[in-house]
Amino acid sequence: MPHSILPASIMTLTHLHLALNHAPVIGTAFGLGLLAFGIWRKSTELKKAALGVFVLAALVAVPVYLTGEPAEDGVEGLPGVSETIIEQHEEAAGVAFASSGVLGVIALIGLLALRQGKAVPAWFAGLMVVASLTVSSLMAWTANMGGQVRHTEIRPGAVTSTPVSKDRD
């Protein structure tokens, strides 16, 4: 039975998982870049914007994580789908989700503490760089594992086809 919040012909939870899963990955990486640029430019506004991006990425990670199990149910048993890869993706997703949540909460606390126009302290910006780099790496690892569920061509040791060259005499 498909898991659906909308009629099956419109969207299932598997569709929602696939539609949203890139947002926290890209959002966290974008926030990291924005934060680094803000530090380089000495811009409080850019640093605060980066904190907002981290909060948003963490919020979007919630439905992505919660739709993971229904997405798993939708692909189990399909040809080429490996239960081992699904389980590795699921474990990585748990760690990435938790770390994203921690990053989002710290960023929200920072935003609330800085709402009266105060500058972002250098120590806090440094902490956020390290944390967001860690979360970005975890998100990328999780995304790679998720991609391997259905894309056998990116699995370690995958043999890809080589184009047949047509010799012209």
JOPE-V915980 format. One record per residue. N is the residue number from 0. RES is the residue in one small letter. SS is DSSP state (a for helix, b for strand, c for the rest). PHI is phi in radians with two decimals (none if undefined). OMEGA is omega in degrees with one decimal (* if undefined). Layout:
N;RES;SS;PHI;OMEGA
N;RES;SS;PHI;OMEGA
//
This chain:
0;m;c;none;-178.4
1;p;c;-1.22;175.6
2;h;c;-1.49;-175.3
3;s;c;-2.53;171.7
4;i;c;-1.79;178.1
5;l;c;-2.23;176.2
6;p;c;-0.94;-174.2
7;a;c;-0.94;-179.3
8;s;c;-1.27;-178.4
9;i;c;-1.69;-177.3
10;m;c;-2.81;173.6
11;t;c;-1.83;176.2
12;l;a;-1.14;174.4
13;t;a;-1.12;176.5
14;h;a;-1.03;-178.6
15;l;a;-1.07;177.6
16;h;a;-1.03;-178.9
17;l;a;-1.19;-179.3
18;a;a;-1.26;-174.2
19;l;a;-1.71;-167.6
20;n;a;-1.11;179.6
21;h;a;-1.41;-174.6
22;a;a;-1.05;179.2
23;p;a;-1.18;179.4
24;v;a;-1.15;-178.8
25;i;a;-1.22;-179.7
26;g;a;-1.07;-180.0
27;t;a;-1.15;178.0
28;a;a;-1.15;177.7
29;f;a;-1.10;178.0
30;g;a;-1.04;177.2
31;l;a;-1.06;178.8
32;g;a;-1.09;179.3
33;l;a;-1.12;178.5
34;l;a;-1.11;178.9
35;a;a;-1.06;178.5
36;f;a;-1.13;178.0
37;g;a;-1.12;177.0
38;i;a;-1.16;-180.0
39;w;a;-1.08;-179.5
40;r;a;-1.46;-176.3
41;k;c;0.99;-176.7
42;s;c;-1.88;176.6
43;t;a;-1.09;-178.4
44;e;a;-1.11;178.4
45;l;a;-1.16;178.2
46;k;a;-1.11;178.6
47;k;a;-1.15;176.6
48;a;a;-1.06;177.8
49;a;a;-1.08;177.6
50;l;a;-1.06;176.6
51;g;a;-1.10;177.4
52;v;a;-1.11;178.7
53;f;a;-1.11;178.0
54;v;a;-1.12;179.6
55;l;a;-1.09;179.0
56;a;a;-1.08;178.6
57;a;a;-1.15;179.1
58;l;a;-1.15;179.0
59;v;a;-1.22;178.1
60;a;a;-1.11;-179.1
61;v;a;-1.09;178.9
62;p;a;-1.16;177.1
63;v;a;-1.09;-179.2
64;y;a;-1.14;-176.7
65;l;a;-1.20;177.6
66;t;c;-1.62;-179.7
67;g;a;-1.13;-179.3
68;e;a;-1.12;175.1
69;p;a;-1.07;177.3
70;a;a;-1.14;176.6
71;e;a;-1.06;179.0
72;d;a;-1.03;-178.3
73;g;a;-1.29;-177.1
74;v;a;-1.94;179.2
75;e;c;-1.01;178.1
76;g;c;1.55;176.7
77;l;c;-1.30;179.4
78;p;c;-1.01;176.9
79;g;c;1.46;-179.4
80;v;c;-1.52;-177.6
81;s;c;-1.80;177.0
82;e;a;-1.07;179.5
83;t;a;-1.09;179.7
84;i;a;-1.16;177.6
85;i;a;-1.05;-179.3
86;e;a;-1.14;177.1
87;q;a;-1.11;178.0
88;h;a;-1.12;-179.5
89;e;a;-1.08;177.6
90;e;a;-1.12;178.2
91;a;a;-1.09;-179.7
92;a;a;-1.11;178.6
93;g;a;-1.08;179.5
94;v;a;-1.18;-179.3
95;a;a;-1.11;179.9
96;f;a;-1.11;179.9
97;a;a;-1.08;-179.0
98;s;a;-1.18;176.2
99;s;a;-1.12;177.6
100;g;a;-1.10;178.0
101;v;a;-1.09;178.5
102;l;a;-1.04;179.8
103;g;a;-1.09;179.3
104;v;a;-1.17;178.5
105;i;a;-1.09;178.8
106;a;a;-1.12;178.4
107;l;a;-1.13;176.6
108;i;a;-1.05;177.5
109;g;a;-1.06;179.1
110;l;a;-1.09;179.8
111;l;a;-1.15;179.4
112;a;a;-1.21;-175.1
113;l;c;-1.84;-172.2
114;r;c;-1.22;-179.8
115;q;c;-1.68;174.8
116;g;c;1.40;179.4
117;k;c;-1.24;177.6
118;a;c;-1.32;175.8
119;v;c;-1.37;-179.5
120;p;c;-1.07;-178.1
121;a;a;-1.03;-179.0
122;w;a;-1.12;-179.5
123;f;a;-1.24;177.2
124;a;a;-1.08;177.7
125;g;a;-1.10;176.9
126;l;a;-1.04;-178.7
127;m;a;-1.20;175.9
128;v;a;-1.11;-179.2
129;v;a;-1.10;-178.4
130;a;a;-1.12;-177.7
131;s;a;-1.25;174.7
132;l;a;-1.14;177.5
133;t;a;-1.11;-178.8
134;v;a;-1.15;177.8
135;s;a;-1.06;178.2
136;s;a;-1.13;178.2
137;l;a;-1.12;178.3
138;m;a;-1.13;179.6
139;a;a;-1.11;178.6
140;w;a;-1.08;179.7
141;t;a;-1.10;179.5
142;a;a;-1.10;177.7
143;n;a;-1.08;178.0
144;m;a;-1.09;178.4
145;g;a;-1.12;178.0
146;g;a;-1.11;-179.0
147;q;a;-1.21;180.0
148;v;a;-1.01;-177.9
149;r;a;-1.98;-178.4
150;h;c;-1.86;-177.9
151;t;a;-1.10;-177.5
152;e;a;-1.21;178.7
153;i;a;-1.82;177.5
154;r;c;-1.25;177.2
155;p;c;-0.99;178.3
156;g;c;1.37;-179.3
157;a;c;-1.15;176.6
158;v;c;-1.74;178.1
159;t;c;-1.77;-179.7
160;s;c;-1.32;176.8
161;t;c;-1.81;179.8
162;p;c;-1.04;177.5
163;v;c;-1.39;179.6
164;s;c;-1.46;178.6
165;k;c;-1.82;178.5
166;d;c;-1.32;177.5
167;r;c;-1.94;-179.8
168;d;c;-1.65;*
//
